[in-house]
Amino acid sequence: MHRSKLHKAQSALYDRNTRYEFAQAVELLKSMPHVKFDETVDLALKLGIDPRKSDQNVRGAVALPYGTGKTVRVCVVADGAQAEDAKAAGADIVGYDDIVAKIKDGWLDFDILIATGEAMKLVRPLGRQLGPRGLMPNPKTGTVTEQVGNAVKEAKAGRAEFRADRGACVHVPIGKLSFSTEALCGNYDVVIDALMKAKPASAKGAYILSCTVSSTMSPGVKVVVKDTARQK
């Protein structure tokens, strides 16, 4: 496989077979040569679950204490007092039937869609538009809620959603490369804690099998598994 000069220069700074403590791995990422934009820092984890079993789905969301470093456009489908709460909390778009009609016509100019339980009767039929982009509201991620004001504030402050794919892998953005090591470590800790709490009761054996951290344009640095798989 062809490797770019950047990739080769980055890979020369660490041992790809060594597992590092998370803070050390972040420092390695920061020491690498990078492109000019502020890259996103991502976690990639392999879980010891069987995603083919319905009782071993791993999905959730968690508010990041240091945010994501990304401006998030929040759309809310609600009416009455809940719509007013969403507006007061800083939602970018708030509506009801009008928003649903726009989405049905192809409008998707937002990053997170929040809906009340009552509004979901209008939103559910939009699966074809919302599903492929991962925008369908879900109680497990806190986007179907009666507390829309709180949900908007969390989304605006920065939160991470995670979901195991068919290969039992989870990819989670935890901030920007410009963040301090302390901030990235703080975000990392809450993501790992949330993943541990989401462990299916039916999953046996080791849960977090491996973990790597990378930036948008860097190779992955392996993280010590025992450091991530802290049981509560």
N, C-alpha and C positions, 0 to 999 in steps of 0.2 A: 504494500500500500504506500502511495506517495505521501510524504510528510512535508509540510511547508517549512521554510527556514525558521519561522516563528515557533512552530511546534517543536522543532528539533532543539532550538535554543532553550525553550521552556523545560523540555524533558531532561536536558543535561544538568539541571539544577537540583534534581532529587532522584531518589531510587524508586522506580515504579513498583518494586516488589516489597517495599517497606510500608508498614502501617504506622501512621503518625498520630500523636495526640491532636485533637481538633485545633487547638490554638496554634500549634506548631505547623499544621497543614495550612492554616490561613496565612501565616507568616511566609510560608513557601510560595503560596499563590501571589502574595503581594510583592515578593522579590523578583518575580518573573517579568520579562519584557512583555508589554501589552500594547494593544491597539489604542487609538485615541479616545474612544467613547468609554463611559463608565459602565463596565461590564457587570452583569448580574451574577451573583454567587449562588450556585445550586448544589443541593444535596441529592445524591442518587443512592437509594438503598434497596437491597435485596432482602425480602422477607421470607421467613419459613412458614408460609401459608399455602393452601391450595385454593387459588382464586376460582376454581371451577365449582367449589362448594359455596352455596348461597350464604351459609353461616360463617364464612371466612372472608367476607368482604371487608376491606379496611378503607375507610373513608372518613374524612373529617376536616375541620378547619380550626385554626388557632390564631388569636391576635398576637402579633409580633411586638415585643416591648420596644424595639428600636425601629419599627416600621419596615417597609419594603424598599423605600427610596423611589417609589413609582407613584405618579399621579393616577388615581383610580376614579373612573367615571361610574357613578352609582345610579342605577335606575330603580325606582320603586313602583310597584303596582299595589296601590292601596287607595282607600277613599276615607272621607270623614276625618275624624280626629287623628287617625293613624297617618293619613296623608300629610296633615299639618305637622305631626311629629317628625316625619321624614324630611320635610322642607326645613324645619328648624334645626335638624341635625346636620344639614349640609348636603342632602341628596341633590344630584345634578338634574335629574328628570323625575318628576312624580306625576302619576296619572292613573287611569283605570281602564275603561273601555278604549279610550283614545290611544293609549300606549299599546294595548294588545293589538289593535287594528294596525298600527304602524309596524309592529314586529311581524305580523302576518304578511304584510306587504314587502318585507325584506329589510326593514330598518333594524340595525344592530349596533348603533353607535354608543356603546357602553361596555364596561368591563365586568360589572357585577349586577345581577338582577335579583332584587329582593321582593318578596310578595307575602301578603298575609294569607292565612289559611283559607279565608273566604275568597280571596282573589285567585287562588290556585285553580278554581273551577274554570276560569278564563284562560289561565296560563298553560295548563296541562296540554291542551290540544296543539300547542306551539312546539311540540317536541321536535318536529322536523327542522324547524328554524334554529331552536336553541340547543338541542342535544349535541349536534356535531361540534359546536363551539364550546361545550362545557358550561353553558350559561343557564341551564334549567335550574330553578331554585330547588333546594333540597333541605329538609329539616336537619340532616346530619351535618350540613355545613353552615347551619344557622341562617340560611337565606329564605326559609319559610318560617315566619315568626310573627307573633303579635306585637313584639317589642321592636318595631321597625326603627325607631329612633336610635336605640342602642346598636342595632345591626348596622345602620348607616355609619355611625361614629367609628365602630370597629373596622369597617371596610375602608373608610377614609384614612384612619390612623395607620392601617397596614396590617393585613392578615394573610396567612398562608393556608391554602387548601391542599389537601393531599388525598390521593386515591391510588390504590394498588391496581396495576394494569394486569393483563392476562398472563404476563410473565412473572407476577408477584413482585414487581418492581415499583418503587415510589420515587417520584421526582418532585422536589420542593424548592422553590426559590426562597432564600433567607436574607436577601439584602443586596447591596451593591459593593463592588470592590473598594470603593472609596470609604466605606464604613470602617470604623476602628475595629481592631481585633476584638476588643471587649464587646462591642455591639453585635458583631457577627456571632460571637460565642453565646451571648445572651439570647439571640434569636434561635440559634441552634438548640440550646437547652430546652426551650419551650416546645419546639417542634418535636424533639425526641421524646419529651414527656408526654405530649399529645399522642404520638404514635404508640407509646407503651400503653397508654390508657385505652387505645383503640384495639389492642390485641384481642382477637377472637378467643372466647373461652374454649372453643374446640381445637384451637391450634396447639399442637404438641411440640416439644423440643425447643431448640433455639428459635428465637423470633426474628431478631435483626441479624441476618447472616453476614452482611457486609455493608460498608458505607464508604462512599467517596465524595469529595468536595471538589468543585471546579468552578471556574468563571466561564463566561460565555465563549471565550476564544482560547481556553487553556485545556490541557489534558487533565484528567482526574487524579487527585491525590488520595490515596487510601487512608482511611481513618481507623484507629484502633477499635475493633468491634467491642471488646469488653468495656470500653469507655462509653459506648453508645447504648449497650443493652442493659442499662441499669433497671433492675426490677424494683417496683414499688412495694 
